Amino acid sequence: MCDDSRYILDELFGKERNVVASKRKNDAHYWNEDVCKNILVSKCFNDLWKHTKYDHEGECSKRHDQFFINEFNCDRSIKKQQREKKYIEEAIAYIQDKLKEVDKILTKHEEQVEQSSKLQVADRPKEIQDRLDNMERQINLLTDQSEKMGEQGKIEESERLIMEADNLKKAREDVLLAYEGTNNPFKTYKICEVCGARQSLYETENKVKTHLDGRIHQGFSTIRVELQKLQQRRLQLEKILDEEARKQEFKEDIAKDVQLDKEKLIKDKKEKERSRSRDVSRDKSKKKSSKKKKEKEKEKEKERSKSRKHNKKHHKH
């Protein structure tokens, strides 16, 4: 009893439920390899085929803890949706492989019926073939008459004729079945389109119910329903992820524009600084040149002053 309770608690809250938060490894997650991904997006398909000829994989060795299912359902991140899409695609591939087995059986049966029928047409007794041909002509005549009545607006008469044609078609099929049922073994049974099982055309109601309630039929019926759900969910996820990709692309474009604007501002700032530096340098150069010019003017003025004084002295003498 204690072990059962521990197992249930592990499934619901994880194996580290009693470990202090600071000491937890936090390595038990739904995306780990040891967790069954089918049960996250649908159900574990291995359970559908137990003890049947379709039980190729045997019992599922992966974990099916409710803890992982809850974690998966509560995760709202984009990463989770990407993982979910991947798990769904894997589940769809599994289902389609299973359905291919049924398709092969159906195709083979149709080919056998067709081939056997072709061989038997030449072997039919003349009276049987004449009867079939006569019924075919009557069916075509009634169909043509029904169409003409419909064109003339005689709806009730048209419906009566088409009903006669339908009854005659069924009678023709009964004639074929009565003859070929004993001569063509492939026409004495049909293949279930859901699970590929062989069914006699003359099975009782109880046998039909037993077949429909059987593990194989129920398994294939389940995966066909699940396939539709998974395909619908995949379409939803593709729209969500495409929209998210567009948003991300828009954000990246905005970030690029911001970065370009930032780089342009930096470039403009540097250009202004260089321009300012050039202006300062030019101003310094002008000032220096002006200073030198003034100094030269002073020198010249001194020279002129000396020259004038010298001329005055010379003139006095």
C-alpha positions in Angstrom: 0.0 0.0 0.0 2.9 2.3 0.9 4.6 1.6 -2.4 1.4 2.3 -4.3 1.0 5.6 -2.6 4.6 6.6 -3.3 4.2 5.7 -7.0 1.0 7.8 -7.3 2.7 10.8 -5.6 5.8 10.4 -7.8 3.5 10.5 -10.9 1.7 13.6 -9.7 4.5 15.7 -8.2 7.8 14.2 -9.4 10.3 12.0 -7.6 12.0 15.1 -6.0 8.8 16.3 -4.3 10.3 15.9 -0.8 13.8 17.3 -1.6 14.6 20.8 -0.3 14.3 23.2 -3.2 18.0 24.3 -2.9 19.1 20.7 -3.3 16.9 19.6 -6.1 18.6 18.6 -9.4 15.7 19.9 -11.4 16.6 17.5 -14.2 13.3 15.7 -14.5 11.4 17.4 -17.4 8.9 16.3 -20.1 11.4 16.9 -22.9 13.9 14.3 -21.5 14.6 11.2 -23.6 13.0 8.8 -21.0 9.6 10.5 -21.3 6.9 9.2 -23.7 6.2 12.0 -26.1 3.0 10.4 -27.6 1.3 10.6 -24.2 2.0 14.4 -24.1 0.3 15.2 -27.4 -2.2 12.3 -27.7 -1.8 8.9 -26.0 0.6 6.1 -25.8 -0.2 4.0 -28.9 1.7 0.9 -27.6 -1.2 0.2 -25.3 -3.7 -0.1 -28.2 -2.1 -3.2 -29.7 -1.3 -5.4 -26.6 -1.4 -9.1 -27.4 -2.3 -8.5 -31.1 -0.4 -9.1 -34.4 0.1 -5.3 -34.5 2.0 -5.3 -31.2 5.4 -4.8 -32.9 6.9 -2.5 -30.3 5.8 -4.3 -27.1 5.2 -2.4 -23.9 6.3 1.2 -23.9 9.5 1.6 -21.9 9.2 5.4 -21.5 7.8 7.2 -18.5 4.1 8.3 -18.4 4.1 10.3 -15.2 1.2 12.7 -14.8 3.8 15.1 -13.5 5.3 15.4 -17.0 1.9 15.8 -18.6 1.1 18.6 -16.2 4.4 20.3 -16.8 3.9 20.1 -20.5 0.4 21.5 -20.4 1.5 24.4 -18.1 4.4 25.4 -20.3 3.4 28.4 -22.4 6.8 29.2 -23.9 7.6 29.3 -27.7 10.2 26.6 -27.1 7.4 24.3 -25.8 5.3 24.9 -28.9 8.3 24.1 -31.1 8.8 20.8 -29.2 5.0 20.1 -29.4 5.1 20.5 -33.2 8.0 18.0 -33.4 6.2 15.5 -31.1 3.0 15.8 -33.2 4.9 15.2 -36.4 6.5 12.1 -34.9 3.1 10.8 -33.7 1.5 11.5 -37.2 4.4 9.6 -38.8 3.7 6.6 -36.5 0.0 6.6 -37.2 0.5 6.8 -41.0 2.9 3.9 -40.9 0.2 1.8 -39.1 -2.5 2.8 -41.6 -0.2 1.8 -44.5 -0.5 -1.8 -43.2 -4.3 -1.6 -43.6 -4.0 0.1 -47.0 -1.8 -2.7 -48.3 -4.4 -5.3 -47.2 -7.3 -3.3 -48.9 -5.3 -2.8 -52.1 -4.3 -6.5 -52.3 -8.0 -7.6 -51.8 -9.2 -5.2 -54.5 -6.6 -6.5 -56.9 -7.6 -10.1 -56.1 -11.3 -9.4 -56.6 -10.6 -7.6 -59.9 -8.3 -10.3 -61.2 -10.6 -13.1 -60.3 -13.6 -11.3 -61.8 -11.8 -10.8 -65.1 -11.0 -14.5 -65.2 -14.6 -15.5 -64.5 -16.3 -13.3 -67.0 -15.2 -15.6 -69.9 -16.3 -18.6 -67.9 -19.9 -17.5 -67.1 -22.7 -19.6 -68.5 -24.4 -18.0 -71.5 -27.8 -17.9 -69.7 -26.3 -16.1 -66.8 -24.5 -13.6 -69.0 -27.6 -13.0 -71.2 -29.6 -12.4 -68.0 -27.1 -9.9 -66.7 -26.9 -8.1 -70.1 -30.7 -7.9 -70.3 -30.9 -6.4 -66.8 -28.1 -3.9 -67.7 -30.1 -2.7 -70.7 -33.3 -2.3 -68.6 -31.4 -0.3 -66.0 -30.0 2.0 -68.7 -33.5 2.4 -70.3 -35.2 3.2 -66.9 -32.4 5.8 -66.2 -32.9 7.5 -69.6 -36.7 7.6 -69.1 -36.3 9.0 -65.6 -34.1 11.8 -66.9 -36.7 12.7 -69.6 -39.5 12.8 -67.1 -37.4 15.1 -64.9 -36.8 17.4 -67.9 -40.6 17.5 -68.5 -41.2 18.4 -64.9 -42.8 15.1 -64.0 -40.9 14.7 -60.8 -42.9 11.9 -59.2 -42.7 9.7 -62.4 -39.0 10.4 -62.6 -38.4 9.3 -59.0 -40.5 6.1 -59.5 -38.4 5.2 -62.5 -35.1 5.8 -60.8 -36.3 3.7 -57.8 -37.1 0.8 -60.3 -33.6 1.2 -61.8 -32.0 1.0 -58.3 -34.0 -2.1 -57.4 -32.9 -3.7 -60.7 -29.3 -2.8 -60.0 -29.6 -4.6 -56.6 -31.2 -7.6 -58.3 -28.4 -7.7 -60.8 -25.8 -7.7 -58.0 -27.7 -10.5 -56.3 -27.5 -12.6 -59.5 -23.7 -11.9 -59.7 -23.2 -12.8 -56.0 -25.3 -15.9 -56.3 -23.2 -17.2 -59.1 -19.8 -15.8 -58.2 -20.1 -16.2 -54.5 -19.5 -19.9 -54.9 -17.0 -19.5 -57.7 -15.0 -16.4 -56.5 -13.8 -16.8 -52.9 -12.8 -13.2 -52.9 -16.4 -12.0 -53.2 -17.6 -14.0 -50.2 -15.9 -11.6 -47.8 -15.0 -8.0 -47.5 -12.1 -6.1 -45.8 -12.8 -3.7 -43.0 -11.7 -0.3 -44.2 -10.9 0.8 -40.6 -8.6 -2.0 -39.4 -8.1 -4.3 -42.5 -9.7 -7.4 -40.9 -11.4 -9.9 -43.2 -15.2 -10.1 -42.7 -17.7 -12.5 -44.2 -20.6 -11.0 -46.1 -22.9 -13.3 -44.2 -21.7 -12.6 -40.6 -24.3 -12.4 -37.8 -25.0 -9.3 -35.9 -23.2 -10.6 -32.9 -20.0 -11.3 -34.9 -20.1 -7.9 -36.4 -20.4 -6.4 -32.9 -17.6 -8.5 -31.6 -15.4 -7.3 -34.5 -16.3 -3.6 -33.9 -15.6 -4.0 -30.1 -12.3 -5.9 -30.7 -8.9 -4.5 -29.7 -7.5 -4.2 -33.2 -10.6 -2.4 -34.7 -10.8 -0.1 -31.6 -7.1 0.6 -31.9 -7.3 1.6 -35.5 -10.5 3.6 -34.9 -8.7 5.5 -32.2 -5.6 6.4 -34.2 -7.8 7.6 -37.1 -9.6 10.0 -34.7 -6.3 11.0 -33.1 -4.7 11.6 -36.6 -7.4 14.2 -37.4 -6.9 15.9 -34.0 -3.1 15.9 -34.4 -3.3 17.3 -37.9 -5.6 20.1 -36.8 -3.3 21.0 -33.8 -0.3 21.0 -36.1 -2.0 23.6 -38.4 -2.7 25.7 -35.3 1.0 25.5 -34.1 2.3 26.3 -37.6 0.2 29.5 -37.6 1.4 30.4 -34.1 5.0 29.7 -34.9 4.9 31.5 -38.2 3.3 34.6 -36.5 6.0 34.4 -33.8 8.7 34.1 -36.4 7.3 37.3 -38.1 7.3 39.1 -34.8 10.9 38.0 -34.1 11.9 39.1 -37.6 10.2 42.5 -37.0 12.0 42.9 -33.6 15.3 42.0 -35.3 14.6 44.6 -38.0 13.8 47.2 -35.4 17.0 46.3 -33.5 19.0 46.6 -36.7 17.5 50.0 -37.4 18.2 51.1 -33.8 21.7 49.8 -34.2 22.2 51.6 -37.5 20.8 54.9 -36.0 23.1 54.5 -33.1 26.1 53.8 -35.3 25.1 56.9 -37.4 24.9 59.0 -34.3 28.3 57.8 -33.2 29.7 58.5 -36.7 28.1 61.9 -36.9 29.5 62.7 -33.4 33.0 61.6 -34.4 32.7 63.6 -37.6 31.6 66.7 -35.6 34.5 66.1 -33.2 36.9 65.8 -36.1 35.4 69.0 -37.7 35.7 70.8 -34.4 39.2 69.6 -34.0 40.0 70.8 -37.5 38.4 74.2 -36.7 40.4 74.5 -33.5 43.6 73.6 -35.3 42.8 76.0 -38.0 42.1 78.8 -35.5 45.3 78.0 -33.7 47.1 78.1 -37.0 45.5 81.5 -37.9 46.4 82.9 -34.5 49.9 81.7 -34.7 50.2 83.0 -38.2 48.7 86.4 -37.1 51.1 86.5 -34.1 54.0 85.9 -36.4 52.8 88.5 -38.8 52.5 91.0 -35.9 55.9 90.1 -34.7 57.3 90.6 -38.1 55.5 94.0 -38.3 57.0 95.0 -35.0 60.4 94.0 -36.2 60.0 96.0 -39.3 58.7 98.9 -37.3 61.7 98.7 -35.1 64.0 98.6 -38.1 62.2 101.6 -39.6 62.5 103.4 -36.3 66.2 102.7 -36.0 66.6 103.8 -39.6 64.9 107.1 -39.0 67.0 107.8 -35.9 70.1 107.1 -37.8 69.1 109.4 -40.6 68.3 112.2 -38.1 71.8 111.9 -36.5 73.4 111.8 -39.9 71.5 114.9 -41.0 72.6 116.9 -37.9 76.2 116.2 -38.6 
